[in-house]
Amino acid sequence: MSSGPLRSRYHLVTFGCQMNEYDSGLVAEMLESAGARPVETPDEADLIVVNTCSVRAKADETVFRTISNYACLKKRNPLLRIAVIGCMAQAHGQAIRDRAPYVDFVLGPDRYLLMPRLLEDGADGLEPVQTAFDRMENYQGLDAKPATPFSAMVAVQRGCNHRCSYCIVPYTRGPEKYRAAGDVVRECRRAVERGAVEILLLGQTVNGWREGTERFSGLLRALCEIDGLRRIRFTSPHPIHFGDDLVETIAREEKICKHVHLPMQSGSTRVLREMRRTYTRERYLDTVRRLRAAMPEIALTTDLIAGFPSETEEEFRETLSAMEEIRFDGAFLFAYSERPGTDAATMPGAVPEEERQKRLRRMIDLQNAITEEKARAQIGRVEELLLERPSRRDPAMMLGRTDGFRKVLVPKALGNPGEFVRAKLTGISGWTLLGERADA
């Protein structure tokens, strides 16, 4: 029988992707529903939770450096509990406690329902390492604490079945699980009731969501019916799940933002096959053509990897040529980084690190030029912005985003975070657009 909450203050640290941010919101909501309150610094806490990423080895070392700072807090506060959760917890399990014995609990992504029990004295009887996957655990009926009052992330899918050869996610988050449509709509509706005007739908292959005969396009249309919801975004989609119905739905529904982050990874069909991406260069380009035919002004962003094992110079130039042909609005660009446990880590033909970095630099230079060109083409347009926060560099300016996810700095006097304003785009600073109030 539970002895009831004993620890009432928690400190939560989050590393990694937007799904991790969402999961931290889920954990925060569970802990606060159990009577705990968040504190700003770890030395104030009775429970420290570190939500981890395991995409690269560097991420693991960053986490260990962070949690090493808590060892002295443990000595000062006998009640303090430290929990490591998330992808790194799933990947390393007991090895985390072996290296950092002051960590009390290691919980994988399917074990978060245990979090409220960590507040209780009786948690000492729990198994300290719990990382088994649960094919049924989708946190149905639970909501995540929104990151901001006006924008909420909502997971529609967990895990991944694609097993790209460079990716650790299937091993740290398990197989794909799809949340029931009704539960997604319920959480989105509640977020809007709390004040959200924007929803970001999350999933490792978010547009692969399905329930019976219903597909992602149907879920989007259901969310468009929520009164008070102004913008719907989603990430990250997989290129193979862009059927005509989804393209038409994005084009037709005003609430769905005209921005798609479409990971390409490589412009070479052979390299894509080695990556196990399940599409060819030609199929990817066809998806881009269909999106732009339906929405000529759509903003497209992507992910690309330079120096994947066995990639030749000629194949790398295929990636550059794809970038030149597509002209992405922006891109996340990476040199290939070996991840132990993935199939790519043991592939022959490793590209030397120096060459990987050179190729990355060439991609960055090309994309920077394209991004600047695309940004300059926006000057003179009038756009509706959702204001997000004050500029970190200039407190007299406010950062907002267009429907196409472009950053715009406008005078702070135009409005407050969470408000929509119409702005005329007047220039650029770096690759951030500048704007002023548009004439009525």
Helices and strands as residue ranges (DSSP letters): E 9-14, H 18-33, E 37-38, G 42-44, E 47-52, H 57-68, H 71-76, E 81-86, H 87-92, H 94-99, E 105-107, G 112-119, G 121-125, E 129-130, E 151-155, E 157-158, H 169-173, E 177-178, H 181-193, E 198-202, G 206-208, E 210-211, E 214-215, H 216-223, E 231-235, G 239-241, H 244-252, E 259-261, H 269-275, H 281-294, E 299-306, H 313-326, E 330-335, G 343-346, H 353-376, E 382-390, E 397-401, E 407-411, G 412-414, E 420-429, E 432-437
